[in-house]
Amino acid sequence: MPLEEVMKRGHGNFEVVISKISSLLGNEKVSTKEVDLLSYSHDYWPITLHWMLEGKVPALPNAVVWPESTEDVVKVVKIAYEEKVPIYPYGGGSGVLGAAVPEYGGIVLDLKRMRSLELYEDDLLLEAHAGVNGYYLEKYLNKKGYTLGHFPQSLYPSTVGGWIATKATGQFSTKYGGIEDMVLGLEAVLPWGDVITLKPHARSATGPDLKKLFIGSEGTLGVVTKAWLKVWPYPEERIMLSFASEGLEDALLSVRRILRRGAKPAVIRIYDKIETKRHFYKFDEAYGKVATVMIIEGDSNIASAERKIVEEEFKGKPLGEELVKRWLKTRFNVKEASEFAPLGVVFDTIEVSVHWSNALKLYNNVINAMRSVKGVLFASAHASHFYPQGVCFYFTFASTPRGKSPTEFYNDVWNAAMKATLESGGAISHHHGIGRQRRKWLKEELGSAFELLRRVKRALDEREVMNPRDMGV
Ligand SMILES: Cc1cc2nc3c(=O)[nH]c(=O)nc-3n(C[C@H](O)[C@H](O)[C@H](O)COP(=O)(O)OP(=O)(O)OC[C@H]3O[C@@H](n4cnc5c(N)ncnc54)[C@H](O)[C@@H]3O)c2cc1C
């Protein structure tokens, strides 16, 4: 929709709501300035960069609100609920699927001013408000001799609340797990304004695990305001290893054997031949091969034992530390998508997971499906997260739409990749979530459980104020 038209949309009831919020919270926590509305019209959903270059925005909110406490969040949520005005929780805006796009207007609730941290060293627990920035959190822990072990590529632009809401996972996940393994308790504001605290006991058997309702809920069931996260002592030792294999299958089988023996390197990344050339072009020994980089870390005795297992099981040529160092240097690079759009190139990444038994089939099917869309310049992948049961493939495509709009073309590639994933027995998302880009496939992924999700949404949010229609629920 052209920007001028969107700017005219939806000012009515909203004015009453905004003035109520301003009088309760204070004007300095609320903005209706066009520049702020525009800034919060999108997240990092790559296709929206093309829309913005054409002078279109995905959607505009009517106001942006910056709460500074759980009490502030409660006040906003209660007013929105009474007046049936949509609310979109917002962390760093680094989501890549449009989950934070204010599709129906209303209030964007940016939690970044809620950023206090408290460490309980004896219990290896960190209390973190939802708006705490990822990089800041890790630095805070490192100074005290700890780590969270959560390093999404978007560590710098993302927040604790966003991690929980999207069920994020980081580059060191094979050892430390995804965010779902780190959250021990949380506080949330429900759509009608009640606050719940799910306490961070080491373990409890007190009915279903309610915190899991919020992990991956993308702001559709409430606002996460605080979390208690498990932390680890800062690793005593870090071992860097890399290998070159003749083919993807060799590397995958090697990693599978390592995991079956119980070793858990923190980082394992296997790059197909195209991505090996792209990332490691300076390394002659990796050229034309499949590169694997690994980091083993933790207590030095355990790390040495894991190293031994890796060296026994990995069938490939050891390439030493340099590839790992190169990866460490570039691992937080988040600028690719925004660099490509102004050149007219449609670029995106699609992450899915699959059991070991179907891994190679899925890789081939998704790559071929993407390449079958006319205009695709390249489609490639690396495997970035590993489990004894399976693996996550992270596909990348870049293309110049031929005779189609960027959006039509983008959707064609996505359709091809999602169809091939479902047909190959994969899960349609491993860690980016569903958002507005993937919602049309969620029903097929969940089968009859989609109705359960819809009913949970209706039961908790009967007025549909919380991030309406995100995930298609
Ligand atoms: C270059 C790049 C690399 C990335 N790499 C990774 C990666 O390695 N691993 C990974 O998992 N993801 C990755 N992502 C995706 C993204 O960074 C994650 O999804 C991240 O968790 C989003 O956090 P955020 O704070 O930016 O959330 P936002 O984008 O602001 O919001 C995401 C969703 O969460 C909801 N939400 C936000 N805060 C709250 C809250 N407090 N309560 C309730 N709902 C809330 C929003 O409404 C929205 O639905 C990457 C993104 C980019 C651009």
The ligand as an SDF file (V2000), in Angstrom:
LIG
                    3D

 53 58  0  0  0  0  0  0  0  0999 V2000
   20.8120  -11.4380   10.0170 C   0  0  0  0  0  0  0  0  0  0  0  0
   19.9000  -12.1440   10.9810 C   0  0  0  0  0  0  0  0  0  0  0  0
   20.3550  -13.2970   11.5790 C   0  0  0  0  0  0  0  0  0  0  0  0
   19.5270  -14.0060   12.4620 C   0  0  0  0  0  0  0  0  0  0  0  0
   20.0270  -15.1020   13.0860 N   0  0  0  0  0  0  0  0  0  0  0  0
   19.2470  -15.7980   13.9220 C   0  0  0  0  0  0  0  0  0  0  0  0
   19.7750  -16.9310   14.6060 C   0  0  0  0  0  0  0  0  0  0  0  0
   20.9570  -17.2650   14.5010 O   0  0  0  0  0  0  0  0  0  0  0  0
   18.9420  -17.6220   15.4190 N   0  0  0  0  0  0  0  0  0  0  0  0
   17.6470  -17.2430   15.5880 C   0  0  0  0  0  0  0  0  0  0  0  0
   16.9420  -17.9120   16.3330 O   0  0  0  0  0  0  0  0  0  0  0  0
   17.1350  -16.1790   14.9520 N   0  0  0  0  0  0  0  0  0  0  0  0
   17.8990  -15.4380   14.1470 C   0  0  0  0  0  0  0  0  0  0  0  0
   17.3860  -14.3360   13.5140 N   0  0  0  0  0  0  0  0  0  0  0  0
   15.9710  -13.9850   13.6810 C   0  0  0  0  0  0  0  0  0  0  0  0
   15.7000  -13.0200   14.8550 C   0  0  0  0  0  0  0  0  0  0  0  0
   16.8510  -12.2910   15.1840 O   0  0  0  0  0  0  0  0  0  0  0  0
   15.2020  -13.7860   16.0460 C   0  0  0  0  0  0  0  0  0  0  0  0
   13.9290  -14.2760   15.7210 O   0  0  0  0  0  0  0  0  0  0  0  0
   15.1080  -12.9860   17.3510 C   0  0  0  0  0  0  0  0  0  0  0  0
   14.7920  -13.8900   18.3730 O   0  0  0  0  0  0  0  0  0  0  0  0
   14.0700  -11.8900   17.3400 C   0  0  0  0  0  0  0  0  0  0  0  0
   14.2640  -11.1030   18.5050 O   0  0  0  0  0  0  0  0  0  0  0  0
   13.8090   -9.5800   18.5320 P   0  0  0  0  0  0  0  0  0  0  0  0
   14.0420   -9.0840   19.9050 O   0  0  0  0  0  0  0  0  0  0  0  0
   14.4500   -8.8210   17.4410 O   0  0  0  0  0  0  0  0  0  0  0  0
   12.2430   -9.7470   18.2700 O   0  0  0  0  0  0  0  0  0  0  0  0
   11.2810   -8.9240   17.3010 P   0  0  0  0  0  0  0  0  0  0  0  0
   11.7020   -9.0790   15.8960 O   0  0  0  0  0  0  0  0  0  0  0  0
   11.1040   -7.5640   17.8140 O   0  0  0  0  0  0  0  0  0  0  0  0
    9.9190   -9.7250   17.5230 O   0  0  0  0  0  0  0  0  0  0  0  0
    9.7700  -11.0440   17.0690 C   0  0  0  0  0  0  0  0  0  0  0  0
    8.4280  -11.6010   17.5380 C   0  0  0  0  0  0  0  0  0  0  0  0
    8.4350  -11.7110   18.9450 O   0  0  0  0  0  0  0  0  0  0  0  0
    7.3980  -10.9410   19.5300 C   0  0  0  0  0  0  0  0  0  0  0  0
    7.9430  -10.3680   20.7530 N   0  0  0  0  0  0  0  0  0  0  0  0
    9.0610   -9.6140   20.8990 C   0  0  0  0  0  0  0  0  0  0  0  0
    9.2510   -9.3240   22.2030 N   0  0  0  0  0  0  0  0  0  0  0  0
    8.2350   -9.8860   22.8850 C   0  0  0  0  0  0  0  0  0  0  0  0
    7.8640   -9.9420   24.2500 C   0  0  0  0  0  0  0  0  0  0  0  0
    8.5940   -9.3400   25.1910 N   0  0  0  0  0  0  0  0  0  0  0  0
    6.7360  -10.6110   24.5920 N   0  0  0  0  0  0  0  0  0  0  0  0
    5.9960  -11.2340   23.6620 C   0  0  0  0  0  0  0  0  0  0  0  0
    6.2890  -11.2180   22.3570 N   0  0  0  0  0  0  0  0  0  0  0  0
    7.4020  -10.5580   21.9750 C   0  0  0  0  0  0  0  0  0  0  0  0
    7.0150   -9.9290   18.4750 C   0  0  0  0  0  0  0  0  0  0  0  0
    5.6670   -9.5290   18.6120 O   0  0  0  0  0  0  0  0  0  0  0  0
    7.2330  -10.7230   17.2110 C   0  0  0  0  0  0  0  0  0  0  0  0
    6.1250  -11.5510   17.0050 O   0  0  0  0  0  0  0  0  0  0  0  0
   18.2030  -13.5670   12.6810 C   0  0  0  0  0  0  0  0  0  0  0  0
   17.7720  -12.3760   12.1000 C   0  0  0  0  0  0  0  0  0  0  0  0
   18.6100  -11.6590   11.2640 C   0  0  0  0  0  0  0  0  0  0  0  0
   18.1240  -10.3810   10.6700 C   0  0  0  0  0  0  0  0  0  0  0  0
  1  2  1  0
  2  3  1  0
  2 52  2  0
  3  4  2  0
  4  5  1  0
  4 50  1  0
  5  6  2  0
  6  7  1  0
  6 13  1  0
  7  8  2  0
  7  9  1  0
  9 10  1  0
 10 11  2  0
 10 12  1  0
 12 13  2  0
 13 14  1  0
 14 15  1  0
 14 50  1  0
 15 16  1  0
 16 17  1  0
 16 18  1  0
 18 19  1  0
 18 20  1  0
 20 21  1  0
 20 22  1  0
 22 23  1  0
 23 24  1  0
 24 25  2  0
 24 26  1  0
 24 27  1  0
 27 28  1  0
 28 29  2  0
 28 30  1  0
 28 31  1  0
 31 32  1  0
 32 33  1  0
 33 34  1  0
 33 48  1  0
 34 35  1  0
 35 36  1  0
 35 46  1  0
 36 37  1  0
 36 45  1  0
 37 38  2  0
 38 39  1  0
 39 40  1  0
 39 45  2  0
 40 41  1  0
 40 42  2  0
 42 43  1  0
 43 44  2  0
 44 45  1  0
 46 47  1  0
 46 48  1  0
 48 49  1  0
 50 51  2  0
 51 52  1  0
 52 53  1  0
M  END
$$$$
